[in-house]
Amino acid sequence: MDFIKSLLTVFFPIVATFVCGIILLTLSRISLCLWQRERVRNARGVRPILVSGLRMDVVTMCYLLILPSLLTSLFTGIEPINDIWLIFLRVWIVAGLWLLVYMEIATPTFINEYDVRPNRFFVEYLIYPKEVMSMLWTGYKVELFLGGVISIFTVYVGWVFSGLVVSNLPSLEWYWRVPFGLLTVALCVLGARSSFGHRGINPSMIAFSNDNLMNDLALNSTYSVIYAMKLMRKEQDSAKFYPKMSQEKVIELIQDSTHVSTGAYTHPKLPTLIRRPASYKGKPKNLVILLQESLGSRFVGGLGGLPLTPNLDAILEESWYFTRMYATGTRSIRGIEAVTSGFSPTPANAIVKLPKGQQNFYTIAQTLSYHGYHTQFIYGGESHFDNMKGYCLGNGFCDIQDLPTFINPQFVGSWGVCDEDLYDKTHQQLTERHATGQPFFSFVFTTTNHSPFEYPEGKIEPYNSPAATRENTVKYSDFAFGEFIKKAKASDYWDETVFIVVADHDSRVYGDQAIPVNYFNIPAIIFGGGIEPKKDDRIASQIDIPPTLLSLIGIDNYGPMIGHDMTQDIPNEKLRAIMQYHNTFGWMNNDNQAVIFQADKPIETYQYDNQTHKLHSVELPQKMIDTANANALWGSLAYKQDYYHWGEVKAMLDS
């Protein structure tokens, strides 16, 4: 070691830390590859993952060591700065190594939940420490314990290691300090950019597979999170991910893809603003949206899934239900965005959390409030989570019923009260609202079917063990739903209310395909007063739900939503579903022909087999690809150009 130290002089700690970091990240990547070896084998990913992974680790370590490289050359050996700087350097090394180790420790659990390395979701959850810590403490005690132990061990070993590498360092002559400092900075910058081109490296440059997890294994989790944070700052420009198209062409194709005449779009500022008369012409009905947490169709027996939902299956017999309804994304706020505003998904955050989504953004609550409805959001947890409360209060909801409003709930878990308590509150609220004689819109969001899967004991016979599993919480949630339906059917409000049960998204979206289509399939079941039972096999998207519901309750849809009113006979060629999966956008028509856009990659076209759930490459017409492209770009364009501005809609209603 003394020979190497004398050779590298003041840069020995930098080089030693660099090598240590590379070894740690490589060992972690090899372990993850062994864990996911079948998918790695299917993707032929060993070489690209390890080679590109080494490149990304070099990038990460260079970023980490740029500043200490410069300051080490300048300060080491200069008294009295030397001692202070070496302590700072040791702290920097320990903190850097801890960050690398901690992020890799957190990776397997995150992959189990999201099928990717830690990304923007990891950062967003840190904003809500109360809910997240409660969830972790309840459902992930082993992971927390291991994380704590390994963190302490890392800090201890890192401190010992840093002491060894900074001790007895030779110093540079004064005239070499600045030149060597600038040289090491230049080398670090070059390593961090990993390119001589005008643009530095980014994840798309090393992507090699349609399996997003395989591409992520070639990263490391520290880089993945920091890159996600960088994108979050630029998310309003997220449309740059996909093939470019003029604004005029996007608008033309979006208008043409709806089921109304393009000549009807005449508003100078809102290119999709239009009046669509309601199909129901009687006295306007009440509306209740029951948004189910993480309830994919694969958990619903009546839709060909597991036998977990006898009460929901029974409702199917008296409902209008869709067999091919697809979620727009993989997070609750994306589902909220779709079912309340009919807004198209983007690679950016859902409008629930974006600045322009906080007030004067179009939602059906705005329309219904304008028509004299009492509008409320009922949620069993803290509604500030994911900014739901701010979004609702700023966009047409006048009443928030969340955890603080529940009196003596029977069970409170990490995410709020159990679904029985939520439905009891809902029934009480609907009864009170009906008694006033004022029509109402109640948006109800369940919480039980979320990890760590907590629910009251003794309510159901568990489907599997241990008790805290997704399947058992689905079964419990269905039990609670069944108890609510008994009360609702016996109530005065039943005949005057249209209900829909729809999921926000499936429980977990994963797989080795660009878009795992089957994991976007969700239940959408409409029932209640005046709803004729029917099974609907047309393809549909979550953004079709709000215009359809307005039509069913007798309220003309005057707004900017591009979703279809499914009470109408929609031409087959205009039926479609749209899906956002991280930075990947999928569009699929009624014939299961799919167009997929991945960030900075060529367009891919497929035929989806709904029996095997596989995507098979095919050639598709350019017109279809252009329509899909316009849909991929529409959400970002509509957000930036304020095409969902409620003030403009209201001004037209008032005129």
Salt bridges, closest charged atoms under 4 A:
ASP57 OD2 - ARG29 NH1 2.68
GLU104 OE1 - ARG117 NH1 3.16
ASP115 OD1 - ARG39 NH1 2.87
ASP115 OD1 - ARG508 NH2 3.55
GLU124 OE2 - ARG120 NE 3.07
GLU124 OE1 - ARG331 NH1 2.36
GLU131 OE2 - HIS384 NE2 3.40
ASP211 OD1 - ARG39 NH2 2.73
GLU235 OE1 - ARG120 NH2 2.96
ASP256 OD2 - LYS623 NZ 3.39
GLU293 OE2 - HIS505 NE2 3.62
GLU318 OE2 - LYS489 NZ 2.88
GLU337 OE1 - ARG334 NE 2.95
ASP386 OD2 - ARG331 NH2 2.88
ASP386 OD1 - LYS353 NZ 3.42
ASP399 OD2 - HIS374 NE2 3.00
GLU420 OE2 - LYS459 NZ 3.43
ASP424 OD1 - LYS487 NZ 2.64
GLU483 OE2 - LYS486 NZ 3.13
ASP504 OD2 - HIS505 NE2 3.31
ASP506 OD2 - ARG298 NE 2.72
ASP536 OD2 - ARG538 NH2 2.73
ASP544 OD1 - ARG576 NH2 2.96
ASP642 OD1 - LYS356 NZ 3.55
GLU648 OE1 - HIS267 NE2 3.85
GLU648 OE2 - LYS269 NZ 3.37
ASP654 OD2 - LYS650 NZ 2.91
